[in-house]
């Protein structure tokens, strides 16, 4: 595990996520918190299009806005697609 992964874990547990979305078999599902069904559907679409079979996305408040944190199974290029989807809603 890389140092950045450890730092993400520390950050994730120091700031409780507002929502958690898990991806299993390319389908996004809400694990905890509340977001629109449209966002979950958009995340599922991205996961299918990018062949992301599993992963976790955490929505964390940072200075009154939501930022996304990701499990290491979601690649950097794909992370930006999820951020764009969040910001477009």
N, CA, C and O atoms as a Tinker XYZ file with bonds, in Angstrom:
   356  protein
     1  N      0.854000   -1.178000    0.000000    73     2
     2  CA     0.000000    0.000000    0.000000    64     1     3
     3  C      0.894000    1.233000    0.000000    63     2     4     5
     4  O      1.899000    1.286000    0.708000    81     3
     5  N      0.515000    2.220000   -0.801000    73     3     6
     6  CA     1.293000    3.452000   -0.915000    64     5     7
     7  C      0.991000    4.395000    0.244000    63     6     8     9
     8  O     -0.046000    4.292000    0.900000    81     7
     9  N      1.909000    5.301000    0.474000    73     7    10
    10  CA     1.731000    6.288000    1.537000    64     9    11
    11  C      0.457000    7.089000    1.336000    63    10    12    13
    12  O     -0.259000    7.380000    2.294000    81    11
    13  N      0.175000    7.448000    0.087000    73    11    14
    14  CA    -1.031000    8.230000   -0.186000    64    13    15
    15  C     -2.296000    7.470000    0.220000    63    14    16    17
    16  O     -3.269000    8.076000    0.670000    81    15
    17  N     -2.284000    6.147000    0.061000    73    15    18
    18  CA    -3.432000    5.342000    0.483000    64    17    19
    19  C     -3.611000    5.401000    1.997000    63    18    20    21
    20  O     -4.737000    5.485000    2.488000    81    19
    21  N     -2.508000    5.358000    2.737000    73    19    22
    22  CA    -2.596000    5.475000    4.192000    64    21    23
    23  C     -3.131000    6.852000    4.600000    63    22    24    25
    24  O     -3.950000    6.964000    5.512000    81    23
    25  N     -2.662000    7.881000    3.921000    73    23    26
    26  CA    -3.153000    9.222000    4.229000    64    25    27
    27  C     -4.641000    9.365000    3.936000    63    26    28    29
    28  O     -5.365000   10.023000    4.683000    81    27
    29  N     -5.093000    8.753000    2.853000    73    27    30
    30  CA    -6.528000    8.779000    2.536000    64    29    31
    31  C     -7.339000    8.088000    3.621000    63    30    32    33
    32  O     -8.411000    8.559000    4.001000    81    31
    33  N     -6.825000    6.970000    4.118000    73    31    34
    34  CA    -7.530000    6.238000    5.178000    64    33    35
    35  C     -7.616000    7.095000    6.435000    63    34    36    37
    36  O     -8.672000    7.170000    7.063000    81    35
    37  N     -6.516000    7.739000    6.804000    73    35    38
    38  CA    -6.513000    8.604000    7.988000    64    37    39
    39  C     -7.501000    9.754000    7.805000    63    38    40    41
    40  O     -8.277000   10.057000    8.711000    81    39
    41  N     -7.473000   10.400000    6.625000    73    39    42
    42  CA    -8.393000   11.501000    6.353000    64    41    43
    43  C     -9.832000   11.020000    6.401000    63    42    44    45
    44  O    -10.696000   11.692000    6.965000    81    43
    45  N    -10.093000    9.858000    5.811000    73    43    46
    46  CA   -11.444000    9.322000    5.742000    64    45    47
    47  C    -12.010000    9.098000    7.139000    63    46    48    49
    48  O    -13.189000    9.360000    7.377000    81    47
    49  N    -11.180000    8.614000    8.067000    73    47    50
    50  CA   -11.682000    8.334000    9.402000    64    49    51
    51  C    -11.668000    9.558000   10.307000    63    50    52    53
    52  O    -12.339000    9.567000   11.340000    81    51
    53  N    -10.920000   10.586000    9.938000    73    51    54
    54  CA   -10.949000   11.808000   10.741000    64    53    55
    55  C    -12.152000   12.677000   10.367000    63    54    56    57
    56  O    -12.620000   13.476000   11.179000    81    55
    57  N    -12.647000   12.520000    9.142000    73    55    58
    58  CA   -13.836000   13.234000    8.674000    64    57    59
    59  C    -14.866000   12.202000    8.230000    63    58    60    61
    60  O    -14.669000   11.489000    7.247000    81    59
    61  N    -15.937000   12.139000    8.953000    73    59    62
    62  CA   -16.961000   11.152000    8.624000    64    61    63
    63  C    -17.614000   11.505000    7.289000    63    62    64    65
    64  O    -18.025000   12.647000    7.083000    81    63
    65  N    -17.713000   10.528000    6.380000    73    63    66
    66  CA   -18.320000   10.809000    5.071000    64    65    67
    67  C    -19.801000   11.154000    5.187000    63    66    68    69
    68  O    -20.510000   10.606000    6.032000    81    67
    69  N    -20.264000   12.065000    4.332000    73    67    70
    70  CA   -21.689000   12.374000    4.240000    64    69    71
    71  C    -22.429000   11.253000    3.522000    63    70    72    73
    72  O    -23.596000   10.980000    3.803000    81    71
    73  N    -21.726000   10.606000    2.586000    73    71    74
    74  CA   -22.309000    9.441000    1.908000    64    73    75
    75  C    -21.203000    8.503000    1.455000    63    74    76    77
    76  O    -20.052000    8.900000    1.275000    81    75
    77  N    -21.590000    7.249000    1.277000    73    75    78
    78  CA   -20.685000    6.224000    0.756000    64    77    79
    79  C    -21.428000    5.480000   -0.340000    63    78    80    81
    80  O    -22.546000    5.003000   -0.142000    81    79
    81  N    -20.789000    5.388000   -1.497000    73    79    82
    82  CA   -21.335000    4.635000   -2.625000    64    81    83
    83  C    -20.359000    3.519000   -2.956000    63    82    84    85
    84  O    -19.171000    3.767000   -3.164000    81    83
    85  N    -20.855000    2.303000   -3.005000    73    83    86
    86  CA   -20.011000    1.164000   -3.359000    64    85    87
    87  C    -20.339000    0.702000   -4.768000    63    86    88    89
    88  O    -21.482000    0.777000   -5.219000    81    87
    89  N    -19.323000    0.228000   -5.444000    73    87    90
    90  CA   -19.494000   -0.319000   -6.784000    64    89    91
    91  C    -19.178000   -1.806000   -6.711000    63    90    92    93
    92  O    -18.094000   -2.202000   -6.284000    81    91
    93  N    -20.129000   -2.619000   -7.130000    73    91    94
    94  CA   -19.948000   -4.070000   -7.197000    64    93    95
    95  C    -20.471000   -4.539000   -8.545000    63    94    96    97
    96  O    -21.596000   -4.226000   -8.937000    81    95
    97  N    -19.648000   -5.282000   -9.235000    73    95    98
    98  CA   -20.000000   -5.782000  -10.561000    64    97    99
    99  C    -20.417000   -4.659000  -11.503000    63    98   100   101
   100  O    -21.307000   -4.835000  -12.335000    81    99
   101  N    -19.766000   -3.499000  -11.368000    73    99   102
   102  CA   -20.041000   -2.374000  -12.251000    64   101   103
   103  C    -21.301000   -1.598000  -11.942000    63   102   104   105
   104  O    -21.700000   -0.740000  -12.730000    81   103
   105  N    -21.943000   -1.875000  -10.810000    73   103   106
   106  CA   -23.181000   -1.196000  -10.437000    64   105   107
   107  C    -22.967000   -0.428000   -9.130000    63   106   108   109
   108  O    -22.526000   -0.994000   -8.130000    81   107
   109  N    -23.283000    0.860000   -9.154000    73   107   110
   110  CA   -23.141000    1.704000   -7.963000    64   109   111
   111  C    -24.388000    1.584000   -7.088000    63   110   112   113
   112  O    -25.513000    1.595000   -7.587000    81   111
   113  N    -24.172000    1.471000   -5.788000    73   111   114
   114  CA   -25.255000    1.404000   -4.812000    64   113   115
   115  C    -24.917000    2.281000   -3.617000    63   114   116   117
   116  O    -23.762000    2.367000   -3.201000    81   115
   117  N    -25.935000    2.929000   -3.072000    73   115   118
   118  CA   -25.769000    3.744000   -1.885000    64   117   119
   119  C    -25.547000    2.832000   -0.683000    63   118   120   121
   120  O    -26.354000    1.939000   -0.424000    81   119
   121  N    -24.449000    3.052000    0.057000    73   119   122
   122  CA   -24.177000    2.265000    1.259000    64   121   123
   123  C    -24.625000    3.003000    2.515000    63   122   124   125
   124  O    -25.167000    2.405000    3.445000    81   123
   125  N    -24.388000    4.314000    2.524000    73   123   126
   126  CA   -24.862000    5.117000    3.652000    64   125   127
   127  C    -24.975000    6.569000    3.217000    63   126   128   129
   128  O    -24.359000    6.991000    2.238000    81   127
   129  N    -25.774000    7.327000    3.961000    73   127   130
   130  CA   -25.989000    8.727000    3.637000    64   129   131
   131  C    -27.100000    8.899000    2.615000    63   130   132   133
   132  O    -27.858000    7.971000    2.334000    81   131
   133  N    -27.183000   10.104000    2.067000    73   131   134
   134  CA   -28.226000   10.416000    1.089000    64   133   135
   135  C    -27.649000   11.223000   -0.059000    63   134   136   137
   136  O    -26.964000   12.225000    0.148000    81   135
   137  N    -27.934000   10.773000   -1.268000    73   135   138
   138  CA   -27.672000   11.524000   -2.500000    64   137   139
   139  C    -28.808000   11.194000   -3.450000    63   138   140   141
   140  O    -29.590000   10.276000   -3.202000    81   139
   141  N    -28.896000   11.933000   -4.519000    73   139   142
   142  CA   -29.987000   11.701000   -5.463000    64   141   143
   143  C    -29.797000   10.386000   -6.213000    63   142   144   145
   144  O    -28.675000    9.928000   -6.428000    81   143
   145  N    -30.906000    9.802000   -6.601000    73   143   146
   146  CA   -30.857000    8.584000   -7.415000    64   145   147
   147  C    -30.181000    8.864000   -8.753000    63   146   148   149
   148  O    -29.548000    7.987000   -9.340000    81   147
   149  N    -30.326000   10.096000   -9.223000    73   147   150
   150  CA   -29.694000   10.482000  -10.486000    64   149   151
   151  C    -28.168000   10.369000  -10.384000    63   150   152   153
   152  O    -27.521000    9.906000  -11.323000    81   151
   153  N    -27.591000   10.787000   -9.255000    73   151   154
   154  CA   -26.148000   10.688000   -9.073000    64   153   155
   155  C    -25.709000    9.227000   -9.010000    63   154   156   157
   156  O    -24.714000    8.851000   -9.630000    81   155
   157  N    -26.436000    8.411000   -8.271000    73   155   158
   158  CA   -26.100000    6.983000   -8.182000    64   157   159
   159  C    -26.184000    6.347000   -9.564000    63   158   160   161
   160  O    -25.329000    5.540000   -9.929000    81   159
   161  N    -27.201000    6.704000  -10.329000    73   159   162
   162  CA   -27.357000    6.188000  -11.688000    64   161   163
   163  C    -26.193000    6.631000  -12.576000    63   162   164   165
   164  O    -25.671000    5.844000  -13.365000    81   163
   165  N    -25.795000    7.885000  -12.442000    73   163   166
   166  CA   -24.667000    8.406000  -13.223000    64   165   167
   167  C    -23.371000    7.686000  -12.848000    63   166   168   169
   168  O    -22.565000    7.362000  -13.720000    81   167
   169  N    -23.171000    7.437000  -11.555000    73   167   170
   170  CA   -21.987000    6.704000  -11.113000    64   169   171
   171  C    -21.995000    5.278000  -11.665000    63   170   172   173
   172  O    -20.945000    4.754000  -12.034000    81   171
   173  N    -23.162000    4.652000  -11.724000    73   171   174
   174  CA   -23.270000    3.311000  -12.315000    64   173   175
   175  C    -22.891000    3.330000  -13.788000    63   174   176   177
   176  O    -22.191000    2.440000  -14.273000    81   175
   177  N    -23.355000    4.342000  -14.486000    73   175   178
   178  CA   -23.051000    4.479000  -15.902000    64   177   179
   179  C    -21.545000    4.636000  -16.125000    63   178   180   181
   180  O    -20.980000    4.018000  -17.027000    81   179
   181  N    -20.909000    5.454000  -15.310000    73   179   182
   182  CA   -19.467000    5.642000  -15.417000    64   181   183
   183  C    -18.742000    4.331000  -15.132000    63   182   184   185
   184  O    -17.820000    3.956000  -15.857000    81   183
   185  N    -19.158000    3.637000  -14.080000    73   183   186
   186  CA   -18.517000    2.370000  -13.721000    64   185   187
   187  C    -18.624000    1.355000  -14.859000    63   186   188   189
   188  O    -17.657000    0.654000  -15.161000    81   187
   189  N    -19.787000    1.276000  -15.486000    73   187   190
   190  CA   -19.971000    0.341000  -16.597000    64   189   191
   191  C    -19.130000    0.739000  -17.792000    63   190   192   193
   192  O    -18.465000   -0.106000  -18.391000    81   191
   193  N    -19.152000    2.026000  -18.149000    73   191   194
   194  CA   -18.399000    2.502000  -19.313000    64   193   195
   195  C    -16.894000    2.358000  -19.150000    63   194   196   197
   196  O    -16.180000    2.129000  -20.126000    81   195
   197  N    -16.413000    2.491000  -17.921000    73   195   198
   198  CA   -14.970000    2.420000  -17.663000    64   197   199
   199  C    -14.534000    1.046000  -17.149000    63   198   200   201
   200  O    -13.379000    0.865000  -16.762000    81   199
   201  N    -15.446000    0.089000  -17.145000    73   199   202
   202  CA   -15.153000   -1.279000  -16.691000    64   201   203
   203  C    -14.602000   -1.327000  -15.261000    63   202   204   205
   204  O    -13.645000   -2.046000  -14.973000    81   203
   205  N    -15.222000   -0.553000  -14.382000    73   203   206
   206  CA   -14.853000   -0.562000  -12.971000    64   205   207
   207  C    -15.736000   -1.609000  -12.296000    63   206   208   209
   208  O    -16.941000   -1.409000  -12.150000    81   207
   209  N    -15.140000   -2.715000  -11.889000    73   207   210
   210  CA   -15.948000   -3.802000  -11.326000    64   209   211
   211  C    -16.237000   -3.617000   -9.843000    63   210   212   213
   212  O    -17.270000   -4.071000   -9.352000    81   211
   213  N    -15.325000   -2.946000   -9.119000    73   211   214
   214  CA   -15.569000   -2.743000   -7.688000    64   213   215
   215  C    -14.812000   -1.510000   -7.207000    63   214   216   217
   216  O    -13.826000   -1.086000   -7.810000    81   215
   217  N    -15.297000   -0.953000   -6.115000    73   215   218
   218  CA   -14.653000    0.201000   -5.511000    64   217   219
   219  C    -15.606000    0.915000   -4.576000    63   218   220   221
   220  O    -16.783000    0.568000   -4.474000    81   219
   221  N    -15.081000    1.910000   -3.899000    73   219   222
   222  CA   -15.874000    2.678000   -2.955000    64   221   223
   223  C    -15.594000    4.164000   -3.173000    63   222   224   225
   224  O    -14.453000    4.577000   -3.380000    81   223
   225  N    -16.663000    4.952000   -3.121000    73   223   226
   226  CA   -16.569000    6.400000   -3.271000    64   225   227
   227  C    -17.146000    7.034000   -2.007000    63   226   228   229
   228  O    -18.264000    6.726000   -1.596000    81   227
   229  N    -16.364000    7.923000   -1.403000    73   227   230
   230  CA   -16.764000    8.595000   -0.176000    64   229   231
   231  C    -17.004000   10.071000   -0.475000    63   230   232   233
   232  O    -16.142000   10.727000   -1.060000    81   231
   233  N    -18.142000   10.595000   -0.089000    73   231   234
   234  CA   -18.432000   12.022000   -0.204000    64   233   235
   235  C    -18.192000   12.678000    1.142000    63   234   236   237
   236  O    -18.896000   12.394000    2.111000    81   235
   237  N    -17.191000   13.561000    1.207000    73   235   238
   238  CA   -16.775000   14.165000    2.469000    64   237   239
   239  C    -16.882000   15.682000    2.361000    63   238   240   241
   240  O    -16.472000   16.266000    1.359000    81   239
   241  N    -17.434000   16.321000    3.394000    73   239   242
   242  CA   -17.519000   17.781000    3.409000    64   241   243
   243  C    -16.148000   18.380000    3.675000    63   242   244   245
   244  O    -15.418000   17.949000    4.569000    81   243
   245  N    -15.817000   19.393000    2.868000    73   243   246
   246  CA   -14.563000   20.117000    3.031000    64   245   247
   247  C    -14.857000   21.582000    2.724000    63   246   248   249
   248  O    -15.111000   21.943000    1.575000    81   247
   249  N    -14.820000   22.422000    3.758000    73   247   250
   250  CA   -15.134000   23.843000    3.591000    64   249   251
   251  C    -16.478000   24.064000    2.901000    63   250   252   253
   252  O    -16.564000   24.798000    1.917000    81   251
   253  N    -17.503000   23.439000    3.412000    73   251   254
   254  CA   -18.885000   23.590000    2.937000    64   253   255
   255  C    -19.126000   23.099000    1.512000    63   254   256   257
   256  O    -20.093000   23.520000    0.877000    81   255
   257  N    -18.281000   22.230000    1.003000    73   255   258
   258  CA   -18.544000   21.593000   -0.281000    64   257   259
   259  C    -18.181000   20.118000   -0.150000    63   258   260   261
   260  O    -17.398000   19.735000    0.719000    81   259
   261  N    -18.746000   19.318000   -1.001000    73   259   262
   262  CA   -18.492000   17.883000   -0.975000    64   261   263
   263  C    -17.324000   17.569000   -1.901000    63   262   264   265
   264  O    -17.319000   17.961000   -3.067000    81   263
   265  N    -16.336000   16.859000   -1.368000    73   263   266
   266  CA   -15.240000   16.341000   -2.177000    64   265   267
   267  C    -15.325000   14.825000   -2.150000    63   266   268   269
   268  O    -15.823000   14.239000   -1.189000    81   267
   269  N    -14.843000   14.202000   -3.196000    73   267   270
   270  CA   -14.895000   12.750000   -3.294000    64   269   271
   271  C    -13.545000   12.143000   -2.959000    63   270   272   273
   272  O    -12.505000   12.627000   -3.404000    81   271
   273  N    -13.573000   11.086000   -2.177000    73   271   274
   274  CA   -12.409000   10.263000   -1.893000    64   273   275
   275  C    -12.723000    8.877000   -2.456000    63   274   276   277
   276  O    -13.882000    8.466000   -2.498000    81   275
   277  N    -11.687000    8.166000   -2.885000    73   275   278
   278  CA   -11.893000    6.907000   -3.592000    64   277   279
   279  C    -11.027000    5.800000   -3.016000    63   278   280   281
   280  O     -9.940000    6.045000   -2.492000    81   279
   281  N    -11.529000    4.580000   -3.121000    73   279   282
   282  CA   -10.689000    3.433000   -2.802000    64   281   283
   283  C     -9.629000    3.309000   -3.890000    63   282   284   285
   284  O     -9.795000    3.840000   -4.988000    81   283
   285  N     -8.552000    2.616000   -3.589000    73   283   286
   286  CA    -7.432000    2.519000   -4.523000    64   285   287
   287  C     -7.766000    1.735000   -5.782000    63   286   288   289
   288  O     -7.003000    1.780000   -6.747000    81   287
   289  N     -8.877000    1.021000   -5.801000    73   287   290
   290  CA    -9.251000    0.242000   -6.988000    64   289   291
   291  C     -9.816000    1.122000   -8.106000    63   290   292   293
   292  O    -10.005000    0.648000   -9.227000    81   291
   293  N    -10.085000    2.391000   -7.814000    73   291   294
   294  CA   -10.587000    3.323000   -8.835000    64   293   295
   295  C     -9.413000    4.186000   -9.287000    63   294   296   297
   296  O     -8.825000    4.915000   -8.488000    81   295
   297  N     -9.079000    4.099000  -10.566000    73   295   298
   298  CA    -7.912000    4.776000  -11.115000    64   297   299
   299  C     -8.111000    6.290000  -11.186000    63   298   300   301
   300  O     -9.239000    6.781000  -11.202000    81   299
   301  N     -6.985000    7.023000  -11.230000    73   299   302
   302  CA    -7.022000    8.489000  -11.217000    64   301   303
   303  C     -7.866000    9.073000  -12.351000    63   302   304   305
   304  O     -8.659000    9.985000  -12.115000    81   303
   305  N     -7.712000    8.569000  -13.565000    73   303   306
   306  CA    -8.486000    9.092000  -14.693000    64   305   307
   307  C     -9.974000    8.898000  -14.518000    63   306   308   309
   308  O    -10.765000    9.753000  -14.914000    81   307
   309  N    -10.366000    7.778000  -13.927000    73   307   310
   310  CA   -11.776000    7.510000  -13.683000    64   309   311
   311  C    -12.323000    8.377000  -12.553000    63   310   312   313
   312  O    -13.503000    8.726000  -12.551000    81   311
   313  N    -11.482000    8.716000  -11.613000    73   311   314
   314  CA   -11.911000    9.558000  -10.483000    64   313   315
   315  C    -12.432000   10.906000  -10.973000    63   314   316   317
   316  O    -13.419000   11.426000  -10.452000    81   315
   317  N    -11.766000   11.461000  -11.971000    73   315   318
   318  CA   -12.192000   12.756000  -12.492000    64   317   319
   319  C    -13.576000   12.672000  -13.117000    63   318   320   321
   320  O    -14.351000   13.624000  -13.026000    81   319
   321  N    -13.894000   11.563000  -13.743000    73   319   322
   322  CA   -15.231000   11.392000  -14.331000    64   321   323
   323  C    -16.310000   11.431000  -13.242000    63   322   324   325
   324  O    -17.372000   12.022000  -13.435000    81   323
   325  N    -16.029000   10.800000  -12.103000    73   323   326
   326  CA   -16.974000   10.831000  -10.988000    64   325   327
   327  C    -17.110000   12.252000  -10.425000    63   326   328   329
   328  O    -18.213000   12.687000  -10.095000    81   327
   329  N    -15.996000   12.966000  -10.316000    73   327   330
   330  CA   -16.049000   14.353000   -9.829000    64   329   331
   331  C    -16.879000   15.216000  -10.779000    63   330   332   333
   332  O    -17.693000   16.028000  -10.340000    81   331
   333  N    -16.666000   15.034000  -12.078000    73   331   334
   334  CA   -17.425000   15.805000  -13.060000    64   333   335
   335  C    -18.919000   15.523000  -12.932000    63   334   336   337
   336  O    -19.733000   16.442000  -13.022000    81   335
   337  N    -19.282000   14.259000  -12.723000    73   335   338
   338  CA   -20.692000   13.898000  -12.570000    64   337   339
   339  C    -21.283000   14.578000  -11.335000    63   338   340   341
   340  O    -22.400000   15.093000  -11.392000    81   339
   341  N    -20.558000   14.587000  -10.236000    73   339   342
   342  CA   -21.037000   15.238000   -9.017000    64   341   343
   343  C    -21.243000   16.724000   -9.252000    63   342   344   345
   344  O    -22.262000   17.284000   -8.846000    81   343
   345  N    -20.286000   17.364000   -9.903000    73   343   346
   346  CA   -20.360000   18.815000  -10.107000    64   345   347
   347  C    -21.388000   19.230000  -11.156000    63   346   348   349
   348  O    -21.809000   20.386000  -11.180000    81   347
   349  N    -21.797000   18.308000  -12.017000    73   347   350
   350  CA   -22.774000   18.664000  -13.049000    64   349   351
   351  C    -24.208000   18.636000  -12.545000    63   350   352   353
   352  O    -25.112000   19.110000  -13.234000    81   351
   353  N    -24.429000   18.095000  -11.367000    73   351   354
   354  CA   -25.799000   18.026000  -10.832000    64   353   355
   355  C    -26.127000   19.216000   -9.972000    63   354   356
   356  O    -27.236000   19.312000   -9.447000    81   355
